[in-house]
Amino acid sequence: MICNFSDLRNKEVVSVQTGLKLGYVDDVEINTAEASVVSLIIYGRPRGFGVFGRDDDLVIKCSNIELVGEDTILVNTSDSSIFTKSRTFTVENLLK
């Protein structure tokens, strides 16, 4: 199956172990030197309609993807290579 980025954004990511819906693919990390996709990123949920920021992002390495189907992506969440990435903003970063 050939899949482009807009198709990925419409697929729901589900954990194989727990059956929990993790969210939808929001971004991908690409290794430009090797021309390969490194991981999928699911943005954290907004807190207080986005006024209070977001929860941590979920980063899923491509090695943890079990199956890419028509509507869903099944991932193995038991591995420690799935991690969260915090979005921290400071006033100094916003002024740059």
BELKADA-V526450 format. One line per field, one symbol per residue. ss: DSSP state (~ for helix, > for strand, _ for the rest). psi: psi as a letter, one per 40 degrees, with the letter a starting at -180 (. if undefined). Layout:
ss = ???
psi = ???
This chain:
ss = ____~~~~~__>>>>_____>>>>__>>>>>____>>>>>>>___>_______>__>>>>>~~~>>>>___>>>>_______>>>_____~~~~~_
psi = hhhidddddehhhhhdddeihdaihdiihhhddefihdiihhiiiihffedeaiiiihhhideehdhhadeihhiheeieehiihihhhidddde.
